[in-house]
Amino acid sequence: MSGRTRRRRRHMHHNHRYYKPSLNLIQLGLTLTNTAGNLPDLGTDKTCICQFNFSDFDAVHDASVPNSIELLRR
């Protein structure tokens, strides 16, 4: 491994350690499929995808991108 690659990885790890505690999760989406890639229908004619929105996020006080917040509000 070259010194350049090692420094880049160390720098990326440092950035991750800085940003991770300062960011709050806004939304988490889960999509479950079978081995063929089919979505579950739970016995209905509609498919199911789970989406969780977290209420402890505050767009005024937490770090955010305005365009992303606007998209979530729609």
C-alpha positions in Angstrom: 0.0 0.0 0.0 1.4 3.4 -1.0 1.9 6.2 1.6 -0.6 8.3 -0.4 -3.4 5.7 -0.1 -2.7 5.2 3.6 -2.9 9.0 4.2 -6.1 9.2 2.2 -7.8 6.5 4.3 -6.6 8.0 7.5 -8.0 11.4 6.3 -11.4 9.8 5.4 -11.5 8.1 8.8 -10.8 11.4 10.6 -13.7 13.1 8.6 -16.1 10.2 9.4 -15.2 10.5 13.1 -15.9 14.3 13.0 -19.2 14.2 11.1 -20.8 11.1 12.5 -21.5 12.5 16.0 -22.6 15.9 14.6 -25.3 14.5 12.3 -28.7 13.3 13.2 -30.6 10.7 11.2 -33.6 12.1 9.4 -35.0 9.1 7.5 -34.4 5.4 7.1 -35.9 3.3 4.4 -35.9 -0.5 4.2 -36.7 -2.6 1.2 -37.0 -6.3 1.7 -37.2 -8.7 -1.2 -37.1 -12.4 -1.9 -34.2 -14.0 -3.8 -35.9 -13.1 -7.1 -36.1 -9.4 -6.1 -39.8 -9.4 -5.6 -41.2 -7.0 -3.0 -43.5 -8.5 -0.3 -47.2 -8.1 -0.8 -48.4 -9.3 2.6 -51.4 -11.0 1.0 -52.7 -7.9 -0.8 -52.3 -6.6 -4.4 -49.9 -3.9 -3.2 -46.2 -4.1 -2.3 -44.7 -3.1 1.0 -41.7 -0.8 1.7 -40.9 0.5 5.1 -39.9 4.1 5.7 -39.2 5.6 9.1 -39.0 9.4 9.7 -37.3 10.4 12.9 -38.9 13.2 14.9 -35.9 14.3 16.9 -34.3 16.0 13.9 -34.6 19.8 14.0 -34.0 21.5 10.6 -33.3 24.8 12.3 -30.6 23.5 14.7 -29.2 20.3 13.1 -26.9 20.3 10.1 -28.9 19.9 6.9 -29.1 20.7 3.2 -32.2 22.9 2.5 -33.1 21.1 -0.7 -33.2 17.7 1.1 -35.4 19.1 3.9 -37.8 20.6 1.3 -38.0 17.2 -0.5 -38.8 15.4 2.8 -41.5 18.0 3.6 -43.4 17.2 0.3 
